[in-house]
């Protein structure tokens, strides 16, 4: 298994996505406008002092890999766990969604509206710039989306997977995911994803598609007091 998976957020923010990151020492975060995610060189002992100059008071930030009491000046607003799953199947033989629309900055407002409704995970107005994103439109409305967020070495994350509640049950998000997975495998990349512990239905779907559990890790929403 790829060793970069152990601290994949750090390896993304100090590697391929370093140009989108800010921070120093043992702390990095995506710059404002991207997904509000932070990472640490030592995930179990986060250097929050190094992170503080990059944060605004009260700004909600997502991080993982550590538990216990927060140091003075910091607040843990929410805590759960998520599963990291890695693709472990053959490549999809065909593109099931050739008519899907490639999304870019012009679609940011619609993407933000869809994620605000469906809550697939932290998303910002510039998240679409982190990789390939594809969507499906009905009468000019973005109703389903999937894309790429983290990149570390040959690892490529499938993220931002969501469907408007009025259009669920048609397999739109699954087909968009398979489109991305096929493209990633053709580039020699290994697809992976994150799914929250409570999202049992999605985890079962991903397992049926070909993803396998790699680990379960703590995820927290923290803020500077």
Secondary structure as UniProt FT lines:
FT   HELIX           3..7
FT   HELIX           8..13
FT   TURN            14..17
FT   HELIX           18..20
FT   STRAND          21..22
FT   TURN            25..26
FT   STRAND          27..30
FT   TURN            32..33
FT   STRAND          37..40
FT   TURN            43..44
FT   HELIX           48..52
FT   TURN            53..54
FT   STRAND          61..64
FT   TURN            72..73
FT   STRAND          74..87
FT   TURN            96..99
FT   STRAND          101..102
FT   HELIX           105..107
FT   HELIX           108..118
FT   TURN            125..126
FT   HELIX           127..130
FT   STRAND          133..138
FT   TURN            139..140
FT   STRAND          141..152
FT   TURN            153..154
FT   STRAND          155..163
FT   HELIX           165..167
FT   TURN            168..169
FT   HELIX           172..186
FT   TURN            187..188
FT   STRAND          190..196
FT   TURN            197..198
FT   HELIX           200..209
FT   STRAND          211..224
//
